[in-house]
């Protein structure tokens, strides 16, 4: 065996005559054709550091490019649907015609089966006694309203199934419920001989009320997984309100009725022909105009699209 090479175990020791005793290193035999005597140890160290940095950068690049390595707890949603109104002027159809609600929001998963979301919605409510059954008391009353409203709410979300471990492994069908608190605006209006009037301004029942009220949103729905990033969301959401004036109808006709605008907007029985003599005789000053024992409420039936957002670099949330 040549004097400049001695095999020890699985390594190869290079000790060339032109190299000093300090320039000794170990290599695996299959790498020996590519290395000779290296006199500068700093070069070896720099080579190792560069290799480690390259591996680290490669891992980070893979982590950045591959969505599977970053779980996502935040999602945004948007959708539309129909609003259902519960009040004095909803006979016989409660469902509003056409698309009457647009909604959007953001949700975050906090724990395995608990989340939180913020939602905003714009919706339209309408009611007309003209659509009531012929000969009915409501038909003779002949009141109407329409209102374009906005709401915002903060809700907690409870999932029936535990978190699957990663957002892209989530359930194909994920049922949930929601409960929260919010605020809605309302401003009922009506047309009288082609002109639109804000009914709240005229105090048609002699009662002053505001433009907004607290609501308690209650919802139930299903999230249907479309792909790794997107859900289809079907939801029914009931809104309990603390007002009976979403439709401007609640209590009694004012004690005095005249021919001013307020009185004419308050009692509109004379705008149609006689359809119920008993009802016509009862619709007078001080008589019931609505039902003050029941507050007004509404409900949304919506179809939404939910998309998961990339994880923030500095997240304060722990994995569920």
VEXPAVO-412687 format. One record per residue: z, y, x of N, C-alpha, C in turn. Coordinates in pm, whole numbers, plus 32768, in hexadecimal, padded with zeros to 4 digits. Atoms other than C-alpha are relative to their C-alpha. Last residue first. Example, Ala and Ser with C-alpha at 12.3 -4.5 7.8 and 13.67 -1.06 7.14 Angstrom:
% residues 2
7FFA7F897FAE82CA7F9685578049806D7FB3
80007F898059830C7E3E84CE80008078805A
END
This chain:
% residues 320
7FAF803E80698744894C6A0480277F738024
804E8063804786CF89DB6B5580577FBB7F95
7FFC80857FC6879D8B066BAE7FAD7FA27FAD
7FE68070805887418C646B4E80037F7F804E
7F6F800A800F87648D986C2680257F887FA9
7FD4801F808786018D766C9F80977FF37FFE
7F6E7FFD7FFA85918E286DD680347FE97F74
7FD880237F7784238DCE6E0380977FF9800E
7FE47F8C7FAF83E68DC86C8B80317FD68089
7F747FEB7FE083538C896BFC800F807C8058
7FD580317F7C81F78CA16B72808F8025801A
80157FA17F9481E18CE369F7802A7FC38085
7F927FFA7FA081BB8BD868EC7FDB805A8075
802D80187F7880CA8C1C67CD807580148060
7F997FE47F9C81198C0166597FCC7FDA808A
8024803D7F80800E8C1C654A8068802A8066
7FFB7FB67F83808B8C6863EC7FCA7FAC8074
803B805A7F9D80548BFF62837FF3804F8081
80557FD47F9381348CB661907FCD7F8C8054
803E80807FDD81DA8C90603C7F9780208069
807D80097FB782C18DBD60207FD67F6E8010
801280787FAE83CF8DF25F187F7680058042
808B80247FE7845A8F1A5E5B7FFB7F8C8063
8012804E7F87859B8F8E5DB97F6C7FE68014
808A80277FE1860A90875CB07FFC7FB68086
80447FB17F9B8774908E5C3E7F737FCB8016
804C804D7F9E87E68FF55AF77FBA805F8061
7FAC806D7FCB88FD90875A207FB97FAE806B
7FB17FD57F8B884991D559F080577F92803C
7F8A80577FFD873F9134591080548024807A
800A80757FA9862F922958AD807D7FAC7FF5
80877FF87FC985EA934C57C57FE47F8A805B
801F804B7F86871A932256E77F6D800C8027
8012809080178741943855E47FE37FB88085
7F8180477FF387D1959256377FF67F6B7FEC
7FA27FC77FA1869B964555B580857FB67FFC
7FDC7F74801985B7955D54EE8064802E806B
801A7FBD7F8185029411551B801380977FEE
7F8A800A7FA885A6935E53F67FEF804D8082
7F8E7FB8803984AD93CC52EA80798001805E
80217F7280018385936053BE807580537FCC
7FF07FCD7F788425920E54007FE680968005
7F7180057FE0844E91CB528D801A8037808C
7FBC7F94804782EC923F5242809480048022
7F80803B8026824E9160534D805380717FC1
800D80917FF580DE919953A080807FB87FD7
7F888048802980B49307533D7FE87F698006
7FF18014808F7F96939D5400807E7FB17FE3
804C807180347FC0940E556380167FF77F69
808480017FC080299551560F7FAA7F8C7FD2
80637FBE80568147958755197F737FFF803C
8022805680728228948555C07F91803C7FAB
80927FFF800F8224954257097FD27FAA7F8B
801C8049807B839195A657277F6A800A7FE1
7F91805A80208403960C58837FE17FA97F87
800580717FA382BC969F5900806D7F9A7FE1
807C8049801982A0977957C77FEE7F8B8060
7FF1804C807D840D97DD57E07F837FAC7FE4
7F9C80697FEE83EC9844594C800A7FAA7F84
803B806F7FB282A698FF591080647F8E800F
801A7FE07F75833999D757FA7FD07F84804B
808D80117FDD83099981568C7FE2802E808E
80537F93803284759949563B7F707FE48027
808D80107FE1856A982A565E7FB380737FC0
80597FA3804586E0985F566D7F717FEA8031
7FC27FDD808187E2975456BD7FAA805F7FAF
7FA97F8B7FFA86FE96CC57CF803380257F74
804C7F84800C86749571578A80608076800A
80157FCA80868757945F58037FA6807B8005
7F9A7FEE806687909376592B7FCE80317F79
7F8080457FF186B192DE5A338058800B7F84
7FCE80268084854593435A5180827FB18013
7FD57F88804884C394055B7F80327FE17F72
80687FE38063841092C95BF8801E807C7FAD
808080177FBF84D692965D397F8D80267FA4
80647F98801785F2933A5C7A7F817FEC8054
804A802A807786EE92255C477F8F80627FE1
802B7F97805B877B92475DA57FBB7FC17F87
7F887FC3803B884091705E987FDA80777FA8
7FEE7F717FEB872390875EF9808080307FBB
7F9B7FCF805E87058F0E5F2980198093801F
7FB67F877FDD85C18EC05FDC805E80277F8F
7FC87FB6807085348D5E5FC7805080768034
7F907FAB7FD984568CD560DC802D80557F89
7FD77FBF807D83688BB060AE8080804D801F
7F767FD4801D82C58B5061F7800A803C7F75
80037FEE8091819B8A98628C808F801E7FD4
7F7D7FF2804181748ABF64047FEE801D7F6C
801E7FCA8084804C8A4864D280837FFB7FB1
7FD28041807A80B88A1E66397FC180427F86
800C7FC28083800B8A7D677E80377FA57F93
7FD77F748004803D8A4768F4801280377F74
7F8A7FE67FAE803288D069328037808C7FEE
801580297F757F4A8891680B807C8027804F
809280077FF47F4A88A9668E7FD67FD7808C
80367FED7F7A80BC885B66547F687FEE7FFF
805D806D7FE58125888764EB7FBD801B8086
80577FDD7F918259895D64AE7FAC7F868024
802D806B7FA682EC892963567FAC803E806E
808B80117FD983AF8A1B627E7FE97F89805A
8011808D7FDC84E78A9061D17F6E7FEC8020
8085803C7FF285588BF961B1800A7F6C801F
7FE780907FF9867A8CD361417F797FBA8000
8073805B800086698E4C617A802E7F6F8012
7FD5807B7FBE87998F18610F7F897F9F7FFB
8030808080348727907760BE803F7F8F804F
7FE880757FAD87BA91D360E37FC77F837FBD
7F8D80528025871892E9601F80107F8D8063
7FEF807D7FB5862294046053807C7FB87FCF
8081803B7FDF858B95335FA5800D7F7A8049
803F7FE57F7F86C995A65EFA7F7A7FB98011
7FF380717FA3873995B25D907FAF801E807D
803A7FE87F7C877E96C85C9680167F868058
7FB480387F8F87B9965E5B2E7FB6801F8081
7F947FA47FE48749971E59F680577FD48074
7F8B802E8049867E95F159898077805C8017
8027802880888528967F59E280727FC67FAF
7F85803B803685BA972E5B147FED7FD87F6D
7FEB7FCF8089848198045B4B807B7FC27FBD
7FEE7F6E8003847B97E55CC7802680307F74
7F7A7FE17FD184B1966D5CBC801D80957FF5
7FA0800C806E837B96445BE6808D8025802A
7F8E80467FC3828E96CA5CEE80717FFD7F99
7F7E7FBE7FFB816297285C1780647FA88049
7F9480547FCC7FF096D05C2F80808052800F
7FB77FC27F927EF797865B5180757FA78027
804F7FF37F877DEE96DC5A7C8046803D8077
807B7FB9801A7E949712592B7FB580238082
7FF87FCB80897FE4969C59AC7F88805C7FEC
806D7FA7802A7FDC95BB5ADC8017802C7F6F
804980268079811F952A5B627F9380677FE5
805A7F99803481E595285CA57FBE7FCC7F81
805580238072830C94635D2E7FB180797FCB
801F7F80803D838794C95E897FA47FE77F8A
8045800F8080842893AE5F477FEF808A7FC1
801C7F84804684A5938360AC7FC17FDE7F79
80857FEC80378540924261287FF6808B7FC1
800E7F85804E866491FD620E7F7180087FCE
806D7FA47FE486DA90BE62B2800380797FA5
7FE77F82804587D88FA862CC7F9080618026
7FE57F887FB387B88E3D632D802180787FAB
7FA77FAA804E877D8CD562CB801E807B8055
7FDC7F817FC386758BDE6340805680527FA0
7FCE7FA08062861E8A716302802B807F8048
7F977FA17FDB8551897D63CF802B80517F86
7FC87FB480718462885763C480748059802C
7F7A7FD17FE083A487F16503803680547F8B
7FD17FC3807C826C871E64D5809280248013
807C7FDE804781B486CA6618801E80427F79
80248059806F82FF86DC66D07F7D802E7FBE
7FBA7FE8807E830F8795681A7FC87FA47F92
7FE380848038829386FF695F8043800C7F76
807E8045801781E4884169CA80147F717FD1
80467FCB80768328890269937F7F7FB57FE4
805D7F9A7FD183EC88216A7A7FAD802E7F89
7FF180007F6F851B87446A337FA980688043
803D80787FC684D586DD68C880087FFD8099
80697FD77FA485CB87D668357FCB7F88804D
7FD77FC57F818695873167227F8880248056
8010805D7F90860586FE65C4802B80438081
7FC780818027867D87B0648A7FF77F998070
8062806C800086448904652480447F7C7FDD
7FC280837FEB87248A2A64C87F967F947FF2
8057806E802786988B8B64F080467F7D8023
7FE480777FB187718CC264F77FAE7F8D7FC7
7FDD807F803F86D38DF9646580267F978069
7FD280537F9186AC8F6B64B280387F7F7FC4
7F8B8055800B85E4902B63AE801D7FB88083
7FE080347F7B84E6913D637980817FB17FF6
7F7D803A7FE7843F91A06231800B7FD68092
7FEE80387F798325927F61C0808C7FC6800B
7F7F7FFE7FBD82B592CF605D7FF87FC8808D
801F80347F7C818293275F92807980148059
7FB27FCE7F8F81E893505E277FD27FBC8080
8034803D7F86814693295CD4804580428075
7FE17FC67F7D81DB936D5B7E7FAD7FBA806A
804980397F8D81A893345A0C803180418080
7FE37FC17F7E824C937058B87FAF7FBA806E
80787FCA7FC081B293145765801D804C8083
7FBF7FA37FA282F592E5569A7F9780458058
7FF07F7F8043821C924F558580438066805C
80867FC8801781A991355668800880897FBD
80327FC57F84830A90FC56E47F7780417FEC
7FB57F847FEA838C90C755817FCD8047807C
7F7C800A7FC2827F8FC155448040808A800F
7F957FFC806281638FDA544B808B7FFA803A
80197FA98073805C8F6D554480737FF77F9B
80378042807680F28EC356767FEF80637F8C
7FA280538049812B8FA157A27FBD7FC57F84
8025808C7FF08007901C5874805F7FA27FB7
807F801480468028918557F87FD37F6E8007
7FE3803780848192917558667F817FE47FB1
80397FBB8073810F91AA59C580277FB97F7F
7FD38037807F81AC91585B157FC980527F8D
80397FC38079813E91855C7C803D7FBF7F85
7FCD8036807D81D491455DD47FC1804C7F8C
801C7FB5807A8125917A5F2180397FB77F87
801F804D80788197910660767FEF805C7F89
802E7F9F806381BB917361DE7FD07FB57F86
8065802380638287909362BD7FDD807A7FAD
80277F8B804E8361909F63F27F917FD77FA1
807A8000804F84198F7B648D7FEC80877FBE
800F7F7D803D85178F4C65A37F7B80007FB7
80827FBE800B85758DE865FC800E80897FC0
7FF07F7D804086988D1466717F7680427FFD
80507F947FCB86AA8BA466CD801F80827FBA
7FE57F78803187908A7D669D7FA580638047
802B7FF8808B874F890666B78013808B7FC2
805780708024875C88CB682E7FCA800C7F72
7FC580827FE587E38A2368817FA47F947FC9
7F817FEA7FBC87588B83689B80437F7E8029
7FAF807A801085E78B5E6844807E80118053
7FD080387F8285518CBB682680567F867FE1
7F9280608009847B8D42670B80267FD1808B
7FE680427F8083988E7066E5807B7FA87FF2
7F7A80047FC683038EF965A580037FBF8087
800380217F7281DE8F4164C3808C80008038
7F81800C7FB8819E8F5B634E7FE77FDD8093
802680167F75808D8FC7625D808080048053
7F9B7FF07F9680D18FAC60E97FC17FDF8086
7FA57F91801D7FFF8FDC5FAC8070800E8067
7FA47FFA7F8E7ECC8F095FE78059807A7FEF
803A7FEF7F7A7E338EDF5E8F80687FFA806E
8089802B7FEA7EEA8F125D447FD280198090
80577F8C7FF180678F295D447F717FD2801E
804C7FFA7F8481158DF25CC37FA5807A8003
7FAD7FCB7F9582118E305BAB7FB180138082
8028802C7F7A811F8E0B5A8D805880428069
7FD280897FEA81A78E1959257FE47FCE808D
802F805F8064825D8EFD592F7F6A80137FEA
804F806C7FC482B58FA75A787FCE7F9A7F9A
808D7FED8023832C90FC5A057FA77F908036
80167FEA809084A790CE59F27F6D80027FD8
7FC87F87803984D290325B497FDC800D7F6E
7FA28027806B84808F105C2D8044807F7FCC
7F9F7F9A8028834B8F545D0380547FCE7F8B
7FD6801D808982828E515DC18073805D7FDB
7F777FD9802381C78EB85EF980197FE17F6D
7FEB7FC1808280928E095F798094801C7FEA
7FE98056807480218DB260D6801080507F81
800F7FBA807F7FE48E34623380197F9E7F8F
803E8047806F80248DD8639B7FFA80557F83
803E7FA1805B80A48E3564F17FBC7FB07F91
80468038807481858D8665E97FC780707FAC
80237F98806082148DC067437FB07FC17F8F
8080800E804682C78CC2681C7FED80787FA4
80277F92805783DA8CC4691F7F7A7FE37FBF
7FA07FF6806C847D8B8B69B57FDB806D7F9C
800F7F81804583678B1D6A9D805C80027F86
7FE4800C808F83948A0F6BA28000808A7FC1
7FB27F8E803082E98A476CEE80157FF37F6B
7F8A7FF07FAD826F89186DAF805580777FD5
7F9C8068801E817E88A46C9F808080128052
7FA57FD6806A80C389ED6CAD806D7F9B7FE7
7FEC806D805F8028898F6DFE806880287F99
807A802080487F9A8AB66EBC80157F977F94
80347F8C804880E28B506F2A7F897FDB7FA9
7FA07FDB8068818E8A096F847FCC80757FAD
800B80668068805989917040805C80217F8C
807F7FEA804280568AD670FE7FEB7F9C7F90
7FF47F8D805981C78AB571477F7F801D7FB7
7FAC80248072819C895671CE800E80717F9D
804D805C8055807589BE72A7804F7FD87F85
805F7FAF804B813A8AE773297FAC7FA97FA3
7FB57FB3806482588A01738C7FA280527FAA
7FD5805D806A816C890B7434804B804A7F93
80778027804C80C48A2674F380247FA27F8F
80277F92805782138AB675567F877FDE7FAC
7F9E7FF8806D8286896375D87FDE80717F9F
80158071805981468939769F806080037F89
80787FE5804F81628A96772F7FE47F907F9E
7FDE7F99806382C88A5177997F88801F7FA8
7FAA803D80678260890A783D802480657F93
80548059804E814089B178F9804F7FBF7F8F
80507FAE805B82238ACD79667FA77FAB7FA7
7FA77FCA8067831989CF79F07FB280567F9B
7FDA806E805A820B89137AA7805680337F90
8077801D8051817E8A587B39801D7F907F9C
80047F9E806D82DC8ABB7BA67F877FE97FA7
7FB58033807282F089777C6E7FFC80617F8A
7FB57F96804381DE89F27D5780447FC77F85
7F997FC77FA9816788F17E5A805A80637FB7
7FEA7F7A803480A788137D6B8075803D804B
7F897FBE7FCF801D86DD7E108007808D7FCA
7FED80177F727F1F86317D3E8082803E802A
7F9E7FB17FB87EF7860D7BCB80007FDA8093
80117F72801E7DD9859F7AEB805F8059804F
807F7FCB7FCD7DA8843D7B6F7FF380977FF0
80087FEC7F707F1E83F97B4C7F7980328031
801B7F747FE47F2D842B79D47FE6801C8093
807F7FDC803E7F0D82BA79787FDD80938011
8076802E7FB8801782677A7D7F7E802C7FC1
8025808380318124833F79E17F7C7FD6803F
8069800080638190845D7ABD7FEB7F737FCF
801E807F803F82C084AD7B8E7F9380117F98
7FF28003809182ED85CF7C7C7FD27F797FCE
800580898031832186117DF0801380047F6A
806C8007806082DD875F7E907FE97F717FD5
7FD77FC0807D8430878A7F347F967FF37F94
7FA9805B804B83DF868C8040802B803B7F7A
7F7780047FD082C1876980AD80507FA07FAA
7F9D7FC28057815B8715805E80887FF7803C
800A7F707FF6804986D9815C806580497FA8
7FD67FD17F7D80B48574818C7FFD8096800B
806F7FF17FA4809F852D801D802F803E8082
7FC47FC07F8B81D684B97F657F948008806B
80627FCB7FA2816C845C7E07804A80478070
7FC87F977FAA8256837C7D477F96802A8065
80467FFD7F8081BB82BC7C28803780748050
802E7F807FCC828B82627AFB7FB57FF08083
80767FD6804982B281227A347FC780838033
7FF78013809183A580867B2A7F7B80217FC0
7F75801C8025837881157C8780067FF87F6A
7FEA8012808F821D810C7D1B80917FDD7FE7
7FA58072801681FF81987E7F801C7FF97F6B
7FE2801C808C80E2827E7EED805A7F867FF6
7FE57F88805080A3833B803280207FE17F6E
7F7A7FC57FEE80D58212811A801D80757FA4
80037F877FAD7FA98158808E808980408008
80007F8980558000800080008000807C805A
END
